[in-house]
Amino acid sequence: TALFLVAAVVVGLVARFSEKEITGNIARGFGDFIGAAVAVVLARGVTVLLNNTQTIDTILSWMEDAVSGTSAVGFTSLVLLINTGIAFIIPSSSGHATLAMPLLAPLGDFAEVSRPLVVTAWSWGAGIARFITPTSAVVMAGIALAGVRYDRWIRFVLPLMGLLFVASIVMLGIAAALE
C-alpha cells in the first residue's frame, strides 16, 4: 500500500498535478479497491467462524473421506473444477484464496498431493473463471466498453475456456504423475 501511495504521489508530481488533484486521484484509486477489500474481509470472517466453531475440522474430515484413494491426477482435476466454480461466484482472488486455501492445503496433504500443485490447480481454476464471470468488474467493464453483450461474449469465449480447461487438466495430470 505504501509503495502504491508513494508511486501515486511521484507520478502526480511528475505530471505536475496540484496537491488537490493528486489527493483526489489517490482517493479514487483507493475507492477502486473497496470491493476487493470487502470480499477479503467477508471471506476471512467465514474462515474465522469455521475455525472457531471447529466446523472446518468436520468439513475436512468429510472431504478427507471423499478424496481418500483418489489419485493425484483426479484430485488436482477436482481442485481445478471446484475452484473454477468458486471463482465464478467470488470475483476477488484474495477473497477466494482466503476462503479456499484453509481447506485445500490440508486436503492436498490427505490426498498426498504437494501444496505447490494444489495452489497451481487452484490458480488455474480461478484463472479460467476470470474470463467469464459476470461478477468481475474487469470482464463486465471490458465487454461494455467494446459494445458486446454478455451472452455474445460467453458464446465467443466458451470454446476457448473449454480448451484451456482440458489443457489445464492434462498439464496438471502430467505434473501430478511426475510428482
Stockholm file with secondary structure:
# STOCKHOLM 1.0

chainA/1-179         TALFLVAAVVVGLVARFSEKEITGNIARGFGDFIGAAVAVVLARGVTVLLNNTQTIDTILSWMEDAVSGTSAVGFTSLVLLINTGIAFIIPSSSGHATLAMPLLAPLGDFAEVSRPLVVTAWSWGAGIARFITPTSAVVMAGIALAGVRYDRWIRFVLPLMGLLFVASIVMLGIAAALE
#=GR chainA/1-179 SS CHHHHHHHHHHHHHTTCCHHHHHHHHHHHHHHTHHHHHHHHHHHHHHHHHHHTTHHHHHHHHHHHHHTTCCHHHHHHHHHHHHHHHHHHCCCHHHHHHHHHHHHHHHHHHTTCCHHHHHHHHHHHHHHHHTTCTTCHHHHHHHHHTTCCHHHHHHHHHHHHHHHHHHHHHHHHHHHHHC
#=GC SS_cons         CHHHHHHHHHHHHHTTCCHHHHHHHHHHHHHHTHHHHHHHHHHHHHHHHHHHTTHHHHHHHHHHHHHTTCCHHHHHHHHHHHHHHHHHHCCCHHHHHHHHHHHHHHHHHHTTCCHHHHHHHHHHHHHHHHTTCTTCHHHHHHHHHTTCCHHHHHHHHHHHHHHHHHHHHHHHHHHHHHC
//
